[in-house]
Amino acid sequence: MTAATTSSTRAADRADELALLGLVGQLELVAFTRLAEDSALAPSLDQRLRLARFSAGAVSRLERIFERITELGGSPEAEVERFAHVMDDFDARTPSSTWWERLLKAYVGYGVADDFCKAAAAGLDDRTRTLVEEVLDGTHHGELVLAELAAASADDAVLTSRLALWGRRLVGESLGVVQSLVQSQPGLARLVADGAAVEARASGAEPAAGPGPTPAEALSTLFGRLTAEHTRRMGRLGLTA
Amino acid sequence: MTAATTSSTRAADRADELALLGLVGQLELVAFTRLAEDSALAPSLDQRLRLARFSAGAVSRLERIFERITELGGSPEAEVERFAHVMDDFDARTPSSTWWERLLKAYVGYGVADDFCKAAAAGLDDRTRTLVEEVLDGTHHGELVLAELAAASADDAVLTSRLALWGRRLVGESLGVVQSLVQSQPGLARLVADGAAVEARASGAEPAAGPGPTPAEALSTLFGRLTAEHTRRMGRLGLTA
């Protein structure tokens, strides 16, 4: 029965991998739409053009995810569709009322989702892991946000403290999205546990043949990391997390 | 003084050419935003993805226009900026209330603007003329619209007659946009007259060394052609123009 068990384990792994790629694809599709809206609302033509390019870039990255899903024998549309409403709640709970709030929301809110996907990809095969990292790091959008927000808040203490508060709201809501994702999609929770085990062994925190962290430990590590990355992002903006 | 006159004429031609490229660039930027909105509103994931790809394609085409403006010694942003609000009136006057109305608006309303640009490009150097034609024909968006609208209106006489009415509204408003463009931008009116002269000579309607049509004749030919193209488009949709 060993062969059958191994084969069924492999099929489950493959399904989990496809689910993660579907989530990343959905995030790129959401990013495309959001960046196009940002572009339409941008206060200057220069920003409008830059955001239009970022938005088009999200479609290119989506195509790379689709290619990989197809290579792995999955249906790109089916995998993306299952996360159709993943950011809807987050968006409904965090309506941004100014251009600055929109920019911070993109940087902070979606940053958490990106970090989650990277953590879940850590235990996957090299090609998928590298693809997920490249796709999620590929926007260069952070630099625009950073420059804009740093310039705007440099001499404006009221804006700075409003944005710090907004950042805390955003991180709370986006950690909530991650929480409900790992609860509703056991495959993603398994990937997070696998990724944590790979990283614990690589760092020497666990013996190479050890059982790795428990699922609860893996999730706790994950949330710790997501929060630390958030604090680092807010720090780069000169905002208190 | 002949050399100076020639040089100043050339500079004027160049300025007109840059203005047309700026208009085409602006139309691509507007198309990017509009198609991204269409994508966000699309009733199925398949349509959402196709429209996202069309939207990203508009950004690629915009880059080609920018390269040409730069080659010709112009500033892409300045040329695009001068047409910043070219479609605002049209959009404000034609709020589409359904998905079908949105699709028809894209196909019919922007089709007129595209045809206008092609007519104005007809007298330009080969590279710019070919670029404008390729860029404006490059969306393939028409096929999606055609398939969607044909399928939706095939068994729905009420929808068909509403869309026919909507098409007449759209063409009226978009011819109004063209009218105000040729009035407010004398350079574009000159290009239309040049294009009409080139085409009249090519077709044998005017002798090769003849003066070509008068500006009034050129505009009358233009509006005749825009209307004929509109009728052809509506016909492809099975709608009465």
Chai-1 contact restraints between the chains, C-beta under 6 A:
chainA,res_idxA,chainB,res_idxB,connection_type,confidence,min_distance_angstrom,max_distance_angstrom,comment,restraint_id
A,F32,B,A52,contact,1.0,0.0,6.0,A-B,restraint_1
A,T33,B,A40,contact,1.0,0.0,6.0,A-B,restraint_2
A,A36,B,A36,contact,1.0,0.0,6.0,A-B,restraint_3
A,A40,B,T33,contact,1.0,0.0,6.0,A-B,restraint_4
A,L45,B,E77,contact,1.0,0.0,6.0,A-B,restraint_5
A,L45,B,E81,contact,1.0,0.0,6.0,A-B,restraint_6
A,A52,B,F32,contact,1.0,0.0,6.0,A-B,restraint_7
A,A52,B,V59,contact,1.0,0.0,6.0,A-B,restraint_8
A,A56,B,A56,contact,1.0,0.0,6.0,A-B,restraint_9
A,A56,B,V59,contact,1.0,0.0,6.0,A-B,restraint_10
A,V59,B,A52,contact,1.0,0.0,6.0,A-B,restraint_11
A,V59,B,A56,contact,1.0,0.0,6.0,A-B,restraint_12
A,E77,B,L45,contact,1.0,0.0,6.0,A-B,restraint_13
A,E81,B,L45,contact,1.0,0.0,6.0,A-B,restraint_14
